[in-house]
Amino acid sequence: MPELVVNGAQLSCTFGVAPSPLTVIPTGLPMQAGGQLIAKITDMAPLANIAPFGMCSAPSNPAVIAATSAASGVFTPAPCIPATASPWTPGSPKVTVGGVPAVTSTCRLTCTWGGQISVFQAGQVKVTG
């Protein structure tokens, strides 16, 4: 069973070079798991929810195209600015937050420049002692 994704989860992008934390902003009827806010599929706003992934190497990213052109055609990555326009998919079929499906560890988010953003650490930590 996939884990629910919460504030502070670690994300990665197929065209990024560094991990990025997810920020869940409390809106509507926030719910928690493990003491952190549960992410909804609509928590996909660039910079507000999805932080940059370091440098971007997506060949369709206009910043990468411009950097490569400035380097006389030598492929040159550019700073990442996520460009997410659609919600996380598929969303939890069982858990909703304020009527919106929750994000699970198997969800993906697509960047306009072609990258796939995925969860590699859901943000929940179970401590036993």
C-alpha positions as CSV (number, residue, x, y, z in Angstrom):
1,M,0.0,0.0,0.0
2,P,1.5,3.4,-0.9
3,E,2.3,5.9,1.8
4,L,0.5,9.2,2.1
5,V,2.7,12.1,1.1
6,V,3.1,14.9,3.6
7,N,4.7,18.3,4.0
8,G,8.5,17.9,3.8
9,A,8.4,14.9,1.5
10,Q,11.4,14.6,-0.8
11,L,10.8,14.9,-4.6
12,S,13.0,14.3,-7.6
13,C,12.6,15.3,-11.3
14,T,14.0,13.3,-14.2
15,F,15.6,16.4,-15.6
16,G,16.7,18.0,-12.2
17,V,20.0,17.4,-10.4
18,A,19.0,17.8,-6.8
19,P,16.1,16.6,-4.6
20,S,13.5,19.1,-3.6
21,P,11.1,19.3,-0.6
22,L,7.3,19.5,-1.0
23,T,5.6,22.3,0.8
24,V,2.0,21.7,1.8
25,I,0.2,25.0,2.6
26,P,-2.8,24.6,4.9
27,T,-6.0,25.4,3.1
28,G,-9.6,24.3,3.5
29,L,-9.9,21.4,5.9
30,P,-6.2,20.4,6.4
31,M,-5.5,16.9,7.7
32,Q,-2.4,15.4,9.2
33,A,-0.5,12.1,9.1
34,G,2.4,11.6,11.4
35,G,2.2,15.2,12.6
36,Q,2.5,16.7,9.1
37,L,-0.1,18.1,6.7
38,I,-1.2,15.6,4.0
39,A,-0.6,16.7,0.4
40,K,-3.6,17.0,-2.0
41,I,-3.3,16.4,-5.8
42,T,-3.7,20.1,-6.2
43,D,-0.6,20.9,-4.2
44,M,1.4,21.4,-7.4
45,A,2.1,25.1,-7.6
46,P,5.6,26.0,-8.8
47,L,7.7,27.5,-6.1
48,A,4.8,27.6,-3.6
49,N,4.5,23.8,-3.4
50,I,7.2,22.5,-5.7
51,A,10.7,23.9,-5.1
52,P,13.4,24.0,-7.8
53,F,15.5,20.8,-8.5
54,G,18.9,22.6,-8.9
55,M,19.8,22.7,-12.5
56,C,17.5,21.6,-15.3
57,S,18.6,19.6,-18.3
58,A,15.3,19.4,-20.2
59,P,16.0,20.1,-23.8
60,S,12.6,21.7,-24.2
61,N,13.1,24.2,-21.4
62,P,13.5,27.7,-22.9
63,A,16.1,28.6,-20.3
64,V,18.2,25.5,-21.3
65,I,17.7,26.4,-25.0
66,A,18.9,30.0,-24.3
67,A,21.9,28.8,-22.3
68,T,22.9,26.3,-25.0
69,S,22.5,29.0,-27.7
70,A,24.7,31.4,-25.6
71,A,27.3,28.6,-25.3
72,S,27.5,28.4,-29.1
73,G,25.5,25.2,-29.3
74,V,27.2,23.3,-26.4
75,F,24.4,21.8,-24.3
76,T,24.2,23.8,-21.1
77,P,21.8,23.2,-18.2
78,A,20.0,26.1,-16.6
79,P,18.6,26.8,-13.2
80,C,15.4,24.8,-12.6
81,I,12.1,26.7,-12.3
82,P,9.4,24.0,-12.1
83,A,6.5,24.4,-14.6
84,T,3.7,22.3,-13.3
85,A,0.2,22.9,-14.8
86,S,-1.7,19.7,-14.0
87,P,-2.4,18.0,-10.7
88,W,-0.6,14.9,-9.3
89,T,-1.8,11.7,-10.8
90,P,-3.5,9.4,-10.0
91,G,-4.2,10.5,-6.5
92,S,-5.4,8.3,-3.7
93,P,-8.6,6.4,-4.4
94,K,-9.4,6.1,-0.7
95,V,-8.1,9.2,1.1
96,T,-9.3,12.7,0.5
97,V,-8.5,16.0,2.1
98,G,-11.4,18.4,2.0
99,G,-12.9,16.4,-0.9
100,V,-9.7,16.4,-2.9
101,P,-7.7,13.1,-3.4
102,A,-4.5,12.9,-1.3
103,V,-1.1,12.4,-2.9
104,T,0.5,9.0,-2.4
105,S,4.1,7.8,-2.9
106,T,3.2,6.3,-6.3
107,C,1.8,9.6,-7.7
108,R,3.6,11.6,-10.5
109,L,3.6,15.2,-11.5
110,T,4.5,16.3,-15.0
111,C,6.6,19.4,-15.7
112,T,5.7,21.4,-18.8
113,W,9.3,20.9,-20.0
114,G,8.9,17.1,-20.1
115,G,10.2,16.0,-16.7
116,Q,8.4,13.6,-14.4
117,I,8.4,14.6,-10.7
118,S,8.1,11.7,-8.3
119,V,8.2,11.1,-4.6
120,F,11.3,9.3,-3.3
121,Q,10.6,9.9,0.4
122,A,6.9,10.4,1.5
123,G,7.8,12.5,4.5
124,Q,6.4,10.2,7.2
125,V,8.9,8.7,9.6
126,K,7.9,5.9,11.9
127,V,10.0,5.7,15.0
128,T,10.1,2.6,17.1
129,G,11.8,2.2,20.4
